[in-house]
Amino acid sequence: MSRLEAIGLFSGSGCLDLGLEKAGFNIAASIELDKVRCLTLGSNRQKWNIINSDARNISGDELLSYSKKSEIDIIAAGPPCQPFSKSAYWATGEKIKDILMSQLIFEPARIAKEVNARAIIIENVPGLSYRHARPMLDELSKQLVGAGYRTAWRIVDAAAYGV
């Protein structure tokens, strides 16, 4: 039986991707914009396809070319949290300051639909549920439902799970 296929978006130094690997997934590709983070990830996982690019410039077809399968089992994404963080909430008078960066929250939904992913995990900060950002969380849920996914979200304290 072949391993399940995963793609990491906004991979950083690979936390979500490494967790999926430990759970038995094959990481077909990891996408990260920051070159230093890509170098870190590459030094730890030489066999992974690490793509140093803006997620907005990656197509589903390109990502599928790294996979051994015709569909991806799971997308794991950690889009930038700065627009939704507690400090941004306080510093901007409860408004989202960096609109362009905040729009990256929608890229996992686009890519999941393009690669026909069976499931998607998106990790972010609790501030995404605050009133200034809640419309974006609602829009993300709407896009995912429109792409055929069921959605659920919750705030989780990772320390309660040994992290």
Secondary structure as UniProt FT lines:
FT   STRAND          5..9
FT   TURN            12..13
FT   HELIX           15..22
FT   TURN            23..24
FT   STRAND          26..32
FT   HELIX           35..44
FT   TURN            46..47
FT   STRAND          50..52
FT   HELIX           55..57
FT   HELIX           60..64
FT   TURN            65..66
FT   STRAND          74..77
FT   HELIX           82..84
FT   HELIX           86..91
FT   TURN            92..93
FT   HELIX           99..102
FT   HELIX           103..106
FT   HELIX           107..114
FT   TURN            115..116
FT   STRAND          119..122
FT   HELIX           126..129
FT   TURN            131..133
FT   HELIX           134..146
FT   TURN            147..148
FT   HELIX           158..161
//
